[in-house]
């Protein structure tokens, strides 16, 4: 169980470590866009769209990594005072009741949304915008699949903590 959980977590960490570099790319792209726009009055629809695509990818691909690192947003009013076993119970129940169902819903709906986009070879509505809009739409499916895998890892780790305490 621990080995499988570690494999799932390694996937999240591997993708997250690479997704971090999208932040650097986004900062450079925005800097160049601002310089060209304000100094030379040059801008393009594809540059602006690429900015928001990179921004979306940072969050979509970084979500599982954030959960793996336990850096996600949580209301810590009571949680920080809980014992490791009680935290494991909260994580297990919350993941099973909320995170996993939500991931499954988003994976299902985003896949069909992206598949329809791919079927019609959707492109940007803006002249000069990016082609292949379905790529960013499929990234939602990929990101939530990674989040689902990390949620399964969290469940397995929580079960291991609960079982070890009871043994």
MODELLER restraints for C-alpha pairs under 7 A, 6 or more apart:
rsr = mdl.restraints
at = mdl.atoms
rsr.add(forms.Gaussian(group=physical.xy_distance, feature=features.Distance(at['CA:1:A'], at['CA:156:A']), mean=6.61, stdev=0.5))
rsr.add(forms.Gaussian(group=physical.xy_distance, feature=features.Distance(at['CA:2:A'], at['CA:157:A']), mean=6.98, stdev=0.5))
rsr.add(forms.Gaussian(group=physical.xy_distance, feature=features.Distance(at['CA:5:A'], at['CA:153:A']), mean=4.44, stdev=0.5))
rsr.add(forms.Gaussian(group=physical.xy_distance, feature=features.Distance(at['CA:5:A'], at['CA:156:A']), mean=6.16, stdev=0.5))
rsr.add(forms.Gaussian(group=physical.xy_distance, feature=features.Distance(at['CA:5:A'], at['CA:157:A']), mean=6.83, stdev=0.5))
rsr.add(forms.Gaussian(group=physical.xy_distance, feature=features.Distance(at['CA:8:A'], at['CA:149:A']), mean=5.99, stdev=0.5))
rsr.add(forms.Gaussian(group=physical.xy_distance, feature=features.Distance(at['CA:8:A'], at['CA:150:A']), mean=6.10, stdev=0.5))
rsr.add(forms.Gaussian(group=physical.xy_distance, feature=features.Distance(at['CA:8:A'], at['CA:153:A']), mean=5.94, stdev=0.5))
rsr.add(forms.Gaussian(group=physical.xy_distance, feature=features.Distance(at['CA:9:A'], at['CA:68:A']), mean=6.38, stdev=0.5))
rsr.add(forms.Gaussian(group=physical.xy_distance, feature=features.Distance(at['CA:9:A'], at['CA:150:A']), mean=5.97, stdev=0.5))
rsr.add(forms.Gaussian(group=physical.xy_distance, feature=features.Distance(at['CA:9:A'], at['CA:153:A']), mean=6.38, stdev=0.5))
rsr.add(forms.Gaussian(group=physical.xy_distance, feature=features.Distance(at['CA:12:A'], at['CA:64:A']), mean=5.49, stdev=0.5))
rsr.add(forms.Gaussian(group=physical.xy_distance, feature=features.Distance(at['CA:12:A'], at['CA:65:A']), mean=5.00, stdev=0.5))
rsr.add(forms.Gaussian(group=physical.xy_distance, feature=features.Distance(at['CA:12:A'], at['CA:68:A']), mean=6.93, stdev=0.5))
rsr.add(forms.Gaussian(group=physical.xy_distance, feature=features.Distance(at['CA:12:A'], at['CA:146:A']), mean=6.45, stdev=0.5))
rsr.add(forms.Gaussian(group=physical.xy_distance, feature=features.Distance(at['CA:12:A'], at['CA:150:A']), mean=6.56, stdev=0.5))
rsr.add(forms.Gaussian(group=physical.xy_distance, feature=features.Distance(at['CA:13:A'], at['CA:65:A']), mean=5.29, stdev=0.5))
rsr.add(forms.Gaussian(group=physical.xy_distance, feature=features.Distance(at['CA:15:A'], at['CA:61:A']), mean=6.83, stdev=0.5))
rsr.add(forms.Gaussian(group=physical.xy_distance, feature=features.Distance(at['CA:16:A'], at['CA:61:A']), mean=6.39, stdev=0.5))
rsr.add(forms.Gaussian(group=physical.xy_distance, feature=features.Distance(at['CA:16:A'], at['CA:62:A']), mean=5.10, stdev=0.5))
rsr.add(forms.Gaussian(group=physical.xy_distance, feature=features.Distance(at['CA:16:A'], at['CA:65:A']), mean=4.96, stdev=0.5))
rsr.add(forms.Gaussian(group=physical.xy_distance, feature=features.Distance(at['CA:19:A'], at['CA:58:A']), mean=5.89, stdev=0.5))
rsr.add(forms.Gaussian(group=physical.xy_distance, feature=features.Distance(at['CA:19:A'], at['CA:61:A']), mean=6.22, stdev=0.5))
rsr.add(forms.Gaussian(group=physical.xy_distance, feature=features.Distance(at['CA:19:A'], at['CA:62:A']), mean=6.28, stdev=0.5))
rsr.add(forms.Gaussian(group=physical.xy_distance, feature=features.Distance(at['CA:20:A'], at['CA:58:A']), mean=7.00, stdev=0.5))
rsr.add(forms.Gaussian(group=physical.xy_distance, feature=features.Distance(at['CA:22:A'], at['CA:54:A']), mean=6.37, stdev=0.5))
rsr.add(forms.Gaussian(group=physical.xy_distance, feature=features.Distance(at['CA:22:A'], at['CA:58:A']), mean=6.24, stdev=0.5))
rsr.add(forms.Gaussian(group=physical.xy_distance, feature=features.Distance(at['CA:23:A'], at['CA:58:A']), mean=6.74, stdev=0.5))
rsr.add(forms.Gaussian(group=physical.xy_distance, feature=features.Distance(at['CA:26:A'], at['CA:51:A']), mean=6.23, stdev=0.5))
rsr.add(forms.Gaussian(group=physical.xy_distance, feature=features.Distance(at['CA:26:A'], at['CA:54:A']), mean=6.24, stdev=0.5))
rsr.add(forms.Gaussian(group=physical.xy_distance, feature=features.Distance(at['CA:30:A'], at['CA:51:A']), mean=6.98, stdev=0.5))
rsr.add(forms.Gaussian(group=physical.xy_distance, feature=features.Distance(at['CA:33:A'], at['CA:43:A']), mean=6.73, stdev=0.5))
rsr.add(forms.Gaussian(group=physical.xy_distance, feature=features.Distance(at['CA:36:A'], at['CA:42:A']), mean=5.25, stdev=0.5))
rsr.add(forms.Gaussian(group=physical.xy_distance, feature=features.Distance(at['CA:36:A'], at['CA:43:A']), mean=6.72, stdev=0.5))
rsr.add(forms.Gaussian(group=physical.xy_distance, feature=features.Distance(at['CA:37:A'], at['CA:43:A']), mean=5.46, stdev=0.5))
rsr.add(forms.Gaussian(group=physical.xy_distance, feature=features.Distance(at['CA:44:A'], at['CA:128:A']), mean=6.99, stdev=0.5))
rsr.add(forms.Gaussian(group=physical.xy_distance, feature=features.Distance(at['CA:45:A'], at['CA:126:A']), mean=6.74, stdev=0.5))
rsr.add(forms.Gaussian(group=physical.xy_distance, feature=features.Distance(at['CA:45:A'], at['CA:128:A']), mean=5.65, stdev=0.5))
rsr.add(forms.Gaussian(group=physical.xy_distance, feature=features.Distance(at['CA:45:A'], at['CA:129:A']), mean=4.96, stdev=0.5))
rsr.add(forms.Gaussian(group=physical.xy_distance, feature=features.Distance(at['CA:46:A'], at['CA:128:A']), mean=5.98, stdev=0.5))
rsr.add(forms.Gaussian(group=physical.xy_distance, feature=features.Distance(at['CA:46:A'], at['CA:129:A']), mean=4.20, stdev=0.5))
rsr.add(forms.Gaussian(group=physical.xy_distance, feature=features.Distance(at['CA:46:A'], at['CA:130:A']), mean=5.10, stdev=0.5))
rsr.add(forms.Gaussian(group=physical.xy_distance, feature=features.Distance(at['CA:49:A'], at['CA:129:A']), mean=6.77, stdev=0.5))
rsr.add(forms.Gaussian(group=physical.xy_distance, feature=features.Distance(at['CA:49:A'], at['CA:130:A']), mean=6.79, stdev=0.5))
rsr.add(forms.Gaussian(group=physical.xy_distance, feature=features.Distance(at['CA:53:A'], at['CA:136:A']), mean=6.66, stdev=0.5))
rsr.add(forms.Gaussian(group=physical.xy_distance, feature=features.Distance(at['CA:60:A'], at['CA:140:A']), mean=6.31, stdev=0.5))
rsr.add(forms.Gaussian(group=physical.xy_distance, feature=features.Distance(at['CA:60:A'], at['CA:143:A']), mean=4.96, stdev=0.5))
rsr.add(forms.Gaussian(group=physical.xy_distance, feature=features.Distance(at['CA:61:A'], at['CA:143:A']), mean=4.99, stdev=0.5))
rsr.add(forms.Gaussian(group=physical.xy_distance, feature=features.Distance(at['CA:63:A'], at['CA:147:A']), mean=6.37, stdev=0.5))
rsr.add(forms.Gaussian(group=physical.xy_distance, feature=features.Distance(at['CA:64:A'], at['CA:146:A']), mean=5.83, stdev=0.5))
rsr.add(forms.Gaussian(group=physical.xy_distance, feature=features.Distance(at['CA:64:A'], at['CA:147:A']), mean=4.36, stdev=0.5))
rsr.add(forms.Gaussian(group=physical.xy_distance, feature=features.Distance(at['CA:64:A'], at['CA:150:A']), mean=5.76, stdev=0.5))
rsr.add(forms.Gaussian(group=physical.xy_distance, feature=features.Distance(at['CA:66:A'], at['CA:72:A']), mean=5.63, stdev=0.5))
rsr.add(forms.Gaussian(group=physical.xy_distance, feature=features.Distance(at['CA:68:A'], at['CA:150:A']), mean=6.60, stdev=0.5))
rsr.add(forms.Gaussian(group=physical.xy_distance, feature=features.Distance(at['CA:79:A'], at['CA:87:A']), mean=6.62, stdev=0.5))
rsr.add(forms.Gaussian(group=physical.xy_distance, feature=features.Distance(at['CA:85:A'], at['CA:161:A']), mean=6.24, stdev=0.5))
rsr.add(forms.Gaussian(group=physical.xy_distance, feature=features.Distance(at['CA:85:A'], at['CA:162:A']), mean=5.66, stdev=0.5))
rsr.add(forms.Gaussian(group=physical.xy_distance, feature=features.Distance(at['CA:88:A'], at['CA:158:A']), mean=4.51, stdev=0.5))
rsr.add(forms.Gaussian(group=physical.xy_distance, feature=features.Distance(at['CA:88:A'], at['CA:161:A']), mean=6.49, stdev=0.5))
rsr.add(forms.Gaussian(group=physical.xy_distance, feature=features.Distance(at['CA:88:A'], at['CA:162:A']), mean=6.58, stdev=0.5))
rsr.add(forms.Gaussian(group=physical.xy_distance, feature=features.Distance(at['CA:89:A'], at['CA:158:A']), mean=6.75, stdev=0.5))
rsr.add(forms.Gaussian(group=physical.xy_distance, feature=features.Distance(at['CA:91:A'], at['CA:158:A']), mean=6.71, stdev=0.5))
rsr.add(forms.Gaussian(group=physical.xy_distance, feature=features.Distance(at['CA:92:A'], at['CA:155:A']), mean=5.22, stdev=0.5))
rsr.add(forms.Gaussian(group=physical.xy_distance, feature=features.Distance(at['CA:92:A'], at['CA:158:A']), mean=5.84, stdev=0.5))
rsr.add(forms.Gaussian(group=physical.xy_distance, feature=features.Distance(at['CA:95:A'], at['CA:151:A']), mean=6.38, stdev=0.5))
rsr.add(forms.Gaussian(group=physical.xy_distance, feature=features.Distance(at['CA:95:A'], at['CA:155:A']), mean=6.90, stdev=0.5))
rsr.add(forms.Gaussian(group=physical.xy_distance, feature=features.Distance(at['CA:100:A'], at['CA:148:A']), mean=6.11, stdev=0.5))
rsr.add(forms.Gaussian(group=physical.xy_distance, feature=features.Distance(at['CA:100:A'], at['CA:151:A']), mean=6.64, stdev=0.5))
rsr.add(forms.Gaussian(group=physical.xy_distance, feature=features.Distance(at['CA:103:A'], at['CA:144:A']), mean=5.68, stdev=0.5))
rsr.add(forms.Gaussian(group=physical.xy_distance, feature=features.Distance(at['CA:103:A'], at['CA:148:A']), mean=5.84, stdev=0.5))
rsr.add(forms.Gaussian(group=physical.xy_distance, feature=features.Distance(at['CA:106:A'], at['CA:144:A']), mean=6.96, stdev=0.5))
rsr.add(forms.Gaussian(group=physical.xy_distance, feature=features.Distance(at['CA:107:A'], at['CA:141:A']), mean=4.94, stdev=0.5))
rsr.add(forms.Gaussian(group=physical.xy_distance, feature=features.Distance(at['CA:107:A'], at['CA:144:A']), mean=6.07, stdev=0.5))
rsr.add(forms.Gaussian(group=physical.xy_distance, feature=features.Distance(at['CA:107:A'], at['CA:145:A']), mean=6.62, stdev=0.5))
rsr.add(forms.Gaussian(group=physical.xy_distance, feature=features.Distance(at['CA:110:A'], at['CA:140:A']), mean=6.41, stdev=0.5))
rsr.add(forms.Gaussian(group=physical.xy_distance, feature=features.Distance(at['CA:110:A'], at['CA:141:A']), mean=5.61, stdev=0.5))
rsr.add(forms.Gaussian(group=physical.xy_distance, feature=features.Distance(at['CA:111:A'], at['CA:138:A']), mean=6.50, stdev=0.5))
rsr.add(forms.Gaussian(group=physical.xy_distance, feature=features.Distance(at['CA:111:A'], at['CA:141:A']), mean=5.69, stdev=0.5))
rsr.add(forms.Gaussian(group=physical.xy_distance, feature=features.Distance(at['CA:114:A'], at['CA:134:A']), mean=5.34, stdev=0.5))
rsr.add(forms.Gaussian(group=physical.xy_distance, feature=features.Distance(at['CA:114:A'], at['CA:137:A']), mean=4.98, stdev=0.5))
rsr.add(forms.Gaussian(group=physical.xy_distance, feature=features.Distance(at['CA:114:A'], at['CA:138:A']), mean=5.29, stdev=0.5))
rsr.add(forms.Gaussian(group=physical.xy_distance, feature=features.Distance(at['CA:117:A'], at['CA:134:A']), mean=5.19, stdev=0.5))
rsr.add(forms.Gaussian(group=physical.xy_distance, feature=features.Distance(at['CA:118:A'], at['CA:134:A']), mean=5.32, stdev=0.5))
rsr.add(forms.Gaussian(group=physical.xy_distance, feature=features.Distance(at['CA:121:A'], at['CA:132:A']), mean=6.40, stdev=0.5))
rsr.add(forms.Gaussian(group=physical.xy_distance, feature=features.Distance(at['CA:122:A'], at['CA:132:A']), mean=5.92, stdev=0.5))
rsr.add(forms.Gaussian(group=physical.xy_distance, feature=features.Distance(at['CA:122:A'], at['CA:133:A']), mean=5.60, stdev=0.5))
rsr.add(forms.Gaussian(group=physical.xy_distance, feature=features.Distance(at['CA:122:A'], at['CA:134:A']), mean=6.40, stdev=0.5))
rsr.add(forms.Gaussian(group=physical.xy_distance, feature=features.Distance(at['CA:123:A'], at['CA:130:A']), mean=6.52, stdev=0.5))
rsr.add(forms.Gaussian(group=physical.xy_distance, feature=features.Distance(at['CA:123:A'], at['CA:131:A']), mean=4.53, stdev=0.5))
rsr.add(forms.Gaussian(group=physical.xy_distance, feature=features.Distance(at['CA:123:A'], at['CA:132:A']), mean=5.13, stdev=0.5))
rsr.add(forms.Gaussian(group=physical.xy_distance, feature=features.Distance(at['CA:123:A'], at['CA:133:A']), mean=5.08, stdev=0.5))
rsr.add(forms.Gaussian(group=physical.xy_distance, feature=features.Distance(at['CA:124:A'], at['CA:130:A']), mean=5.54, stdev=0.5))
rsr.add(forms.Gaussian(group=physical.xy_distance, feature=features.Distance(at['CA:124:A'], at['CA:131:A']), mean=6.00, stdev=0.5))
rsr.add(forms.Gaussian(group=physical.xy_distance, feature=features.Distance(at['CA:124:A'], at['CA:133:A']), mean=6.29, stdev=0.5))
